[in-house]
Amino acid sequence: MKSFTRFIGTSVLSLLALFLVLTAAMPLFAAEAEFKTVSSEALRDMLEEKRAFTLVDARTSDEYQVAHLVSAISIPDKEFDKHIALLPKDKGALIVFYCNGVKCGKSKKVAAKAKEAGYTNLVIYPDGFPVWEEKGYPIVAGAEYAKKIETTKFSPAKLKEILAEKKDAYVLVDVRDEFEFAEGHIEGAINIPAETFAAKSGVLPKEKGIIVYCNSGGRSYSAYRKLMKLAYPSIFQAILAEWKEAGFPVVKSQL
C-alpha cells in the first residue's frame, strides 16, 4: 500500500512538473510568433546615439520620396525581392521596420519577408512616420512635402444631414483643445486634439468616414493631412465657425 501511495505521489509530482515546464514555455512560443517593438523615444535615442542598425521604410516609394525618417532606406512590401540587397549581409544584424502607424501592416509584411530570408533580429516601430513627424523628430523631406492639398469639405447643411441620417457610417472628430471642446462642440463628436492626433488615431476605424473639424480650418487641415499619411480611405473636413453661423447648435461637456 505504501509503495502504491508513493507511486501515485511520484506520478502526480511528475505530471505537475511537466505541466509547469509546458506552461513556462508557452509565453516563449507566443513571443516568437510576434516581432519586438520599439517606442518613438527609444528609436530617436538609437538614431542620436548612432547605434548600429538598419532602418527600413516599408511604405511605398512615393511616400518615401515625399518624406522619411533620417537614415531610413526604402524597401516597399511589393518590391522586397528587388531591394533585398540593401539589407545587411549579417543575418543577425538589428533591423527596424516602420510604415504608417498602428493600423498599417506594411512594416510587419516586410519584416516577415526578411524573417523568411533568414534575418533574426527584427523590430517593428509601430507608431510609424505620422507619429514620428508629429513629435517633431528629424525627417528627410522631399520637394512634395509642403505641397498644399485640397480637402473634401462638408457644408454645415451636408454635415447636419449626415449626422441625422448616416451617423453610424462616420466618426466626427473635434481636433481643438480639450477645454475648447468642453466649452462647446457638435453633438456626437469625439475629441482628439490636433497636436497629438496621429498618436491617438488608433481609436478611429478605417472602415468608416472620418470627419475632422476645428474653429476655422487650420487644425482640421493638419489632422486631415495626418489621416492621409495614416492611409485612411475616406476623410472629410468641416468648419465649426460655419456650423455656428448656419444657426446649428453646439453642446457643452464637463472637463
PyMOL commands that set and color helices and strands:
alter all, ss='L'
color gray80, all
select helices_A, chain A and resi 2-32+40-48+61-66+77-86+106-116+128-134+156-165+167-169+178-183+194-196+201-203+218-229+240-245
alter helices_A, ss='H'
color red, helices_A
select strands_A, chain A and resi 36-37+54-57+67-69+73-74+95-98+122-125+139-141+170-174+190-191+209-214+235-239
alter strands_A, ss='S'
color yellow, strands_A
deselect
rebuild
show_as cartoon
